[in-house]
Amino acid sequence: MRRPENSRWSRRGAVINSNTLAKEEGEYLLRQGVEVTVFHYAIWCYPQYTVAAANFSPGPYLLFSNLHPSKCGMVEMPAASGSLEQLGIRHTRVWGTIHEETVLKKVTDFLEAAAAVKRLRGLTFGNFGGRQLGMYTAVSNPEQWQKLFGIDVENIEQEDIVRAGSTIPAERVENALKWLEDRCGEIAYNGGNLTPDKLRLQIRSYYGLRRIIEERHLDFIGIKAHGDVTENYVTMDLAEAFLNDPYDMDGPHEPIVAATEADMDGALTMQIFKHLSGSPVLFADVRHYDAGNDIWYFSNSGTHATFFAGASYDPDENLKNVKLLPETVDYPAGGAAVWHIAKAGRVTLARLARKNGCYTLTIVPAEFVRFDPEKEAVLRRVATPQWPVAFTRLRVSADFFISRFPCNHIHGVYGDYTDRLIRVAELLGIGYEVYG
């Protein structure tokens, strides 16, 4: 969240005691680009001041009251909250002693969720290629996106990736190729659909996308991939992986959410995760359930950032666990699949989806698990062995999950973000469900 330029929440740190001052302080916060407004009720003050400030101060709004028994802050908070409710102004209440861990967490969760929602407004999504494989779940209504999230959609031809890639200097491509060859655990050149030239073309596709993203001021993207480029150019696996990574062949960079199959709601789910965590976000198919080991295979040909191979911001730590393997025959243009197995750890998975035109958020607390190398060698052959996979254990039964989860794609990050995602849903005014 951005603070005012003088690093104070208000211009003078003044106690609000008039409508005029409430208006002035609200206007000041708005001018400073503050993302969330907190109303703190330490004592009684007239509820009209909250209303006056809310006319100008930027939302979302958090109303916070302490528990000092000799003061009337607790009386004031519901009075102010009731006033806002009568006016239809959405807000959240938290009360207690801020020094208590549980209270501080509630405040922090709200602030992080509110900032994540606020930062969606004004973003531009780059949609390369349009609907994929007939999936309704991957295509969203641009008007609904603009109204609910404040996001614009720019449609772009996949041929632009080819054109932009062809302009990348050969020296830059060669340096990137050597960087990969020096760091990846294996590059399985086979003289056919994976050669150094095919990998060079994938590198060009990555740099071409970076150029388009910069020139068109795109904030996050989706790439159709299947069909056009996978049959006539090269697979997008490498490009999608390193866009989502916190580094590339040239050094550290901010992860750029890139959803394969041009999955718009998938990309939006990932962008929210990125705002909450700052870390790379997983994109995967709900591919298979192994009842004997009670694990789900969450796997997809593209979009698995190499970050998940080691959960490190050091590329050397991750890439030693990554293999660039020849792509499947389903993608005749060839290129490398970016194979790895996700590192074990607690994760939060989620998916934005629409039911009868209304958005809902499904939240899935889970754990990525690993097995001994011999067992994993057997397990990975069950699905597509060239593709990256996250072996995942859920808190709900397979029957529960498969009968209710709203999409074939799922997304997530390491750590526990359940409460913050609940706050995100509440702030957006959409329904949510937690699996476990």
N, C-alpha and C positions, 0 to 999 in steps of 0.2 A: 504494500500500500504506500502511496506517495504521501509524504507529510508536507505541510506548508513550507515555503522556502526558509522561514526562520526557525524550523524544527519545533514549532509549538502547535498544539492542536487548534488553538484559536489565536487571533491577532494579538490579544493582550493577556490571554489566559484569564479573561474576566468571567466573573459569575454573572449569569444572565438574570437580569432583574427588571426588564422592560421589553415590550414588543419591539421597540426601536433597536435595542441592543441585540435581541434575538435575530432580527432581520439582518443587521450589519454583520454579525458573526457568520450567519448562514451564507450571505453573499460572499464573504471573504473565503470561506472554505470552498465554495463553488469556483471562485476565480483561481484558487491554488491547485485545482485538479484533485482534491481529496476524493478518495474512492468510497469511503464508508464514513458515516457520521454516528458517533456514540453520544447518547444523551445520558449523563451521569447525574443521578438524583441522590445527593448526600443529605439534603434537607428538603423540607417542603418548598415548592415554588409553584407558581400558578401554571396550570396546564396549558393555558393559552400561549405561553412562551415557547413550548415545544411545537405547537402548531405553527406559530409564526416563523420559527426557525426552519421547520420542515418545508415551508413554502419556497425556500431558497437553498438550504444545505443539501448536498448530494446524498442520495440513498445508495445502497440499502441503509436501514436504520437499526441500531441496537439500543434498547433502553436498559440501563443497568442501575441497580439500587443496592446499597450496602444494607447491613443488618444492625446498625447502631440503634439500640433501643431508646436512647434519649432524643433521637431525631425522627423526622417524619418522612424520610426518603422513601420508605416502603409504601407509605400512603400516597405519595406523589406519583410513583411509577405507574400503578394501575389507573390513576386518574388521567395521566397523560396518555397512556396506552388506549384507554377507552375513547379519548378524544380523537386519536388517530384512526381507531377502528370505525368510528362514526363517519369519518371522512373517506374511508376506503384506502387509507395509506398503510401498506404492508410494513410490518416491523417485527422485531423479535425481542422478547424479554429475557434477561438473565439477572439473578439476584444472588447475593451472598458476599462473602469476604474474598476479595481478589487474591489474597495470599494463599487461599486453599487451592490445592492442585486441581480438584474437580471443577471449581468455579473458573479458575484461570483457563482450563481446557475448553470449557463451554464458550468463553469469550474468544479465545484464540481460534477455535473451530469456526465460529461465526465470521470473524474478521477475514480468515483465509478463504472461506467459501464466498463471502460477499465480494472480496477482491477478484476471485476467479470469475464470478458471474459478471462483474462490472467490466472486466477486461475483455469479455467477448464482444462488447459493443464496439463497432467500428472496424472489426476485422474483415478481411477479404479472403474467401475460400477459392482456390484455383481448382476447377473441375476439369481434369484432362480426359477427354474422350467420352464422357457420358455414361449412361446406364450399362451395366455389365451383367452378362449371363441371365438376363431377364429378372433380376432381383429388385422387387419393389422396395425391400427393406434398405437398399443402398441408395435410393433416390429420394430426396427431400424437396419440399415446396419452398422455393426461394422467398416467396412472400411471407410464409410462416416463419422462416428463419429470420427475416428482417424484423418482423413484428415481435417475436418472442425473445430473440437473442441479439438483435442488432447487427447481424452479419450479412454481408453482401456476397453474392456468388458470381464468379467470372468463369465462363466456359471457354476452354482452350483446346485446340486440336492437338492430338498426340504427335502429329507430324512436326509440330514446332519443336518437340524434344529432339528429333532427328536433325533438324536444321541448326538448332542451337549447339548441339553436340559436335557438329562438323566444324564449328568455328574455334574449338578449343585447341590451343597450340600443342603440337606433338610433344614438345619437351615437358609440358605439364603432365600430359598423359603418361609419358615414360617414367617420370618421377613417381607418380601415383602407383603405377604398376610395380615398380621396384619396392615401394613402401608395403604393398600388399604381400608381395613374394617374400619379403624379409620377415613379416610378422605373422601371417596366417599359419595355423598348424599344418595345413596341407592345401595345395592347389592341384587338383587332380586333372591336369591337362590330358586329353585323350586323343588329340589329333583330329577330332571330329567336331562335336558341338561345343566343346570347350577347348579353345586354343588361346594363346596370348593375344591374338587379334580380336577374338570374341570378347576377351576380358577388357581389352583396350576400348572396344565399343561400349561396354557397360560403364567404364570410367567416363567416357564422353557423355553418356546419357546422364550420369550423375552431375557432372559439371554443367551440362546443358540445362538441366532442371534448376540448378542453383542460379544460373544466369537469368532464366525466365522469372524465377521467384523474385529476384532482386529488381529486375527491370519493370515488372508489373506490380511490384509492391504487394505480393501475396503473403499472407500470414500462415496459412496451412493449406494442404492440398490433398487431392485424391487422384489416382491414376488408374484408368481403366485397365491398361496393360494387355489383358487377354485379347487375342485375335490380331489386331492391327500390328502392334509392335512385337508380340511374341511369335508371330509368324513371318514377319518381314524385316525386323530390325534386330532386336535382342531383348532378353527378359529384363524387367525393371528391378529384379531382386536386390542387386547390389546398390542401385540408386536409392531405393526405398529404405534399405537398412541404414545407409550412412546419412540420409536425411534425418532419420529419427535418432541417430546416435548423437552423443555430445562431443564428437570429434570426427575428423575425416583424414584424408591423406595429407592435408595441409596443416593440421593442428586442431585445437579445441574450437568448437562452435556451439551456439545454442541449438538444441534439438529443434528440428522443423517437422511438425507432424505431417506425415505422408501416409495416407490410407490406400492400400491396394484395392483393386476392383472399384475404384472411384466411389467408395462407400462413404456417403456424406454424413450420415448419423454416426458411423464409426469414427470418422475423423473428428466430429464434434465431441464425442465422448472422450477421445484421446486429448483434444485440446483442453477440455476441462481438467482432465488428469494432469496435464502439463502445468496448467496454472496453479493447481493445488500443490504439486510435488516438485516441480522444476526439473524432473528427471525424465528420461526416455520412457515411452509408453508402448506396451505390447499391443499388437494386432494379431489375432489368430482365428482360425476356424475352430468351431466345436467339431472335432474330427472323429473321435472314437472314444468308447468307454471300455476299459479293461476291468471286468468284475473281479477277476482273481486277485489283482493287485489294488483294486479300488482306486484307479487313477483314470483321469481323462487325458486324452491326447489333444492339446491345444496347439495346432500346427497350421502353417500356411507358407506357401512358396515365397512370398515377399513380406516386407515390412517388419520382420523380426530384427530389431536393432541388435548389433553385435554386443551392445552393453549387457544384454541378458545372459551372455555366455560366462560372465564373471562378476557382474554387478559392480564393476569398477569404472572409474572415470579415467583410468590409465588404459589406452588402447592395447598396449602390450599384454596386459593381464587378461584381457578378453580375447584378443585375436589368436592367442596360442591355443585356445579351445575352439576355434572356428575353422571349418574346412569349406573351401570353395569347390563344390562338386558339380559334375556335368548335370545340366537340367534334364528333366524328364522329356520323353519323346512327344508329350502333349504340347510342348513349346518348340516347334521345329526351327525357329530362328536361333535357338541355342543360347549359350551363356552359362554363367555359374549360378547355382543355388547357394545361398549363404547358410550353410548348415552349422548348427550347434544345439546343445541341450541347455535349457535355462537353468541357471544356478538355483539351488534350493533356497527357500526362504518364504516368510509370510508375505502374502500379496493381497491386494484388493482389486477385484475385477468388477466390471460394470458394463452396462449397455444402455444408451438412450434408444428408445423405440417409440413407435406411434401405434396407438390402439384406437381405431375409429377416428383417426385424425388428431387425437390428443396425445401429447408426449407423456411418457413415463420413464422412470429411471430404475433399472434393476441393478442391485448392488450384491456382489457375490464375494464375501470374505473367503479366502482360500489359502492354500500352501502349495508352492512348487516343491517337488520332491525329486530326489536322485537315488539311483541304485548302483550296485557295483558295476564296473565296466562290462563284464561278461553278460550280465543280465540286460544292461542297456543295449548292448549290441543286438540282442534278440528282440527286445521291445521295439526298437526303432524300425525294424524290418516289417512290423505289422502294418504300418501306414506307408507313407511315401518316404523311403529312407534318405532321400537327398534333401529333404526339407527340415528346417529347424523345428524343434518341438519343446513344449513345456509340459512335463508330466505333472499333473495337477490333482490335488485331493481337495474335495469340497466338504462343507459341513452339512450338506443336505444329501439325501439319497439320489441316486441316478434317476430313478423314476420321477421324483419331485422336480429335478432340474430339467430333464428333457421334456417333461409335460408342460413346463411353464416358461422356460427361458425364451425371450421373444425374437431371437435372431440366430443366424448361423455364424455370426462373428462376435468375438468377445475381446475385451481390452482391459489393461490393468497396469499397475505399478507395484513395486516392492513397498511394504509398509501397510499400516492400518489407516485407511482414509474413509472408513465407513461413516463416522459421525459428520465429517466435512461434506461428504456427498449427500447425506440426508439434508444438511443445511442448504446445499446447492439446490436440491429439488424444491425445498420450501421457498427459497428466495425466487425461484423461477415460477412458482405456483403450479408445479406439476406433481403428479403422484409418484410414489416410489415403493419399492419392496426390497427387503433385505433377506437373502437366503442364508439363514443361520445366524 
